[in-house]
Structures are given as structure tokens and as C-alpha cells.
């Protein structure tokens, strides 16, 4: 595998981004890997590498670059307060703009295909992956949200409002117990998605809690479900990219 960390220029500054792809062959379909609230860190780099080994050009941006270039939390309350401050500083439109910058860069790279793109978002980035699938529908043909928050909410920029623009496949992997994504929200999402004609799937992961895909999330990691998450991603990418 070839790993690189570079700065990608956006409208708001330099976004430090981790990129991983196979050493030989290519070009490879681009996958946008959008981080969870704890931020840019080696645990996510390892997950990006795993996706890349299946034959993809994976781009993991630090979405907090407007405020910091460093990893976020170490488990103390002060760090959680900082984390929530960073998380709440982002909007769907900001991250979609960041995704445009990522794709502009990828289009200049020999190892990256200029065709259909995949996306996966976790936790706070679930709605970002959902919004990107609609706003960048000409490129993103397979997008996934895992234990995503704010997918269907009463705000002017809720991503569900543009779901009818999605041209590819959209997948929602939901934790069975998740205070950040309660069943009522998911039911409302499903009801709305049925009206859009979008190709989507909502799947519940039994016995899981918010954050179940992350190996270092003590008390939350659920290995069987984490492996299923990769299975769903790889199958969707293979179908559409």
C-alpha cells in the first residue's frame, strides 16, 4: 500500500488529508472517507487502508482543518467539549465543498480514476455523506452512513430534503441502541425516502451502540457488526463503481 498525507487547498484553507491506495495497477475508484466526531487519527487511517486494499483510492480528510490540524480527544471532559465545538462548527454545505476540493485533487492523480466515486461517513459525517450523495450526484454513485446523526431533522439544511437528487445507491447502517440516532428519526427518514424514488437501504445492526465500527471504541466496538459494515461497503462499491 502507498500512504500519503498532503494538504489539499479548499476555499477555507489547507485541509490535511490522508490518502491510501494499492502500490500496483490502477487507476482506482475514489472513496471519500468522512470521519466521526473524535476526529482525524490513526484508527481511521487503518480503516482507510483496509478499504484501499480492496482496490480503491481512499481519501480521509481532516474535516476540522478550519480550527485545528491535530487529533481531537483523549477521553477527558475538556476534550469532549472541544470536540463538540469542532463538530458543531461544520455544516453539510461546508463538507460538500470540501468533497469537491478532494475530487478536484483526485482528478489530477494518475492513481485515481476520474469515474464514479464512493463515500462513507460515520457519526457526525453520516449526514455529510448523505448530503454529498445528493449535491455531487454526477460523481458519487455509492454512499453510506454508519450510525449517522441528523439524517432527518427539522432544519432547512437537513440532508433528507435533497434525497430525490441522489442518482446512485444510498445505504444507512444504524445501531440498535443510539441516543444520537433514535428510532423515531430513522422511521421518519424511511418514510421520506420512500417518496423520493432513491435507491436506498436502511439496515439495523442488532446488539450494537453508537460507534460500533471502531476497534478502539471501548465498550462500543462490535466486531461482527463492524465486519458486516465492511461487507456492505465492498458489495455496494463493487456494484456501482
N, C-alpha and C positions, 0 to 999 in steps of 0.2 A: 504494500500500500504506500501511496505517496501522500504525506500530510504537509499542509502549508498553513501558515497563519499570516494574513495580509490585512491591510486597510483598504476598504472599498469606499470610494468617495460618494456621499449622498448629498441631498440638498441641505442637510443639517450638520455635516461634518464627516469625519473619518470613522467608519464602522469596522472595528476589528472583527475578523471573520476567520473561522477555522474551515479548511477545505480538505476533504479526503476523497481519493479515487484510486482505482487499481493502477499498478505500475505499467501494465502492458495492455495493448489493444485500444479500444475506444474509437470515436468519441462515445461518451457515456451520457445517458439521460440525466438531467439535473434534478436533484432533490433539494428542496428548501427545508431545512430542519429548524423549526422555530422553538425557542427554549421555553422552559417553565419559569415561574416567578423567582426561584432561588438563583437563577442566572447562569451565565456563561462559566463553565467549569469542566474539569477533566472527565467527570462522569458522563457528561453529554458528548464529549469528544469520543469516548469509547463507543457510545451508541451510534454516533455518526459513522465511525469506522465500520461498525458491523453492517450497517446498511450499504456502505460503499463496497464492501467485499462482494456483494451480490451483483456488482457491475453498474454502479451509479457514481455520479459526481455530486457529492454531498456538500452543501454549504450551510454552515452553522454560524449565524451572525450573533454578535453581542447586541441585543436589542436595547440595552441600557447605555449604549455608547454616548448618547447625548449628555449623560450625567456622570458616567464612570466607565473605565475600561477594565475594572477588576472584578473577580468573583465576589459574590454577594454575602452569603450568610454563613455563620459558624454556630448557629443554634442559640445565641443569646437574644434576649428580648430587644435590645437596641438594634441588632442586625435585622430582626424581623420588621421593626418599624421602618428602617431604611429600605428594606426590600419592598414593603408595601408602598412606600413613597415612590420608588422607581417604577413599580408595576402600574400604579395609578397615573403616572405621568405619560403613559403611552395611550394611543388611540388606534382604532382599526386603520384609519387613513394614513397615519404615520408609518405603520408597519407595512402596509401595502406599498407605500412609496419606497420603503427600504427594500422590499422584494423586487421592485422594478430596478433598483440600482444593482441588486445581486444578479439579476438576469442580464442586464446590460454588460456587466463584467463577464459573466459566463459566456456570453456570445462572442467574446474576443479570445476565448481559450480553446486551444486545439483539443484538449481532452474532454471538453464539454459539448454535448450535442446541442444544436440550435432548434430542436424539435419540441415535442410535448414534455412538460415539466410535471414533477410530483411535488407534494408538500405535506409535511406533517407537523402538527402543533400540539403542545402539551400544556395543560393547566391554563394559565393566562393567555397562551398562544392558540388555544383551541378556536376562539373567535377570530383570531388573526388569520389562521389557515382557512377558515370558513369565508371570511371576507375576501381574502386573496383569490380563492377559487372563483368568486363572482366577478371581482374587479379586474382580474387578469385571466379571464376565461379563454382568451385566444391562445394562451400558453399553458396554463395549469389544467391538466386533464385528469388528475387524480390527487385528491386532497383528503387529509384525515385529521380529526380532532380526537385526542385522548384525554379523558377526564377534563374536558374543556369547560370553562366557566363562561357566563354571559353570552350564551349562544342564542338565546331568545328572550330578550328583556325589553322593558318599556322605555326605550331610549330612541332618539332619532337616528342613531348610527348602529343600532343592533344589526348584526350581520344577517340575520334571517330575512330582513327586509329586501335584500338583493338576491336571495337564493334562486329566483327564477332566471337569473343571468348565467348560472352555472352551466357549462357545456360538457363537463367531464363527470367523473364519479366522485361522490362525497360520502365519507364514512365517519360515523361518530361512535367511538368506543367509550362507554360510560361505566364508571364504578358503581357497584350496587349500593354502597353507602358513601354519600358525598354531600357534605353540607354546602359545598361551593356550586354544586350542580344538582339541585333537588329534583325528585321525580316530576314535580309539577312543571318545572321548566322544560324537562325533556319531553313530557307529554304535549306541552304547547308547541314545542319545536316540531314534533312528529306531525301534529295536526296541521301546522302551517306547511311543512314540506310536502304533504300530500296534495296541496293545492298548486304547487309550483311546476310539476312535471319533471322535476330534477331527478336524476339517478342517484339515489341515496340509500344508506342503510344505517340504522341505529342498532347497536348491539350492547346488551348489558353483560358485564363481567361478574359472575356470581362470586360472593365471598371477598370482594375487593373494596378498598377505600381509595380516596383521592391520593394520587401519586403512586399507584400500584406498579407502574412500569419501571421505576427507578431502583436499581440494585442497592444503592446506598441509603434509601429512604427507610430508616429503621422503623419497624412496626407496620409499615405500609406495603413494602415490596411483596408482590405475589408472583412467584416465579412462573407458575403455569400460565397465568394470565399475561404476564409480560412476554412470554414466548408466543402466545396466541396473537398478541399485538404485532409482533414481527411477521408472523404468518399472514395476517390480514394485510399488512402493508405490502409485503413482497408480492402477494397474489394480485392486489389491486394495481401495483406498479406494472407487473407483467402484462395485465390485461390492457392497460391504457397507454403505456409509454413505449 
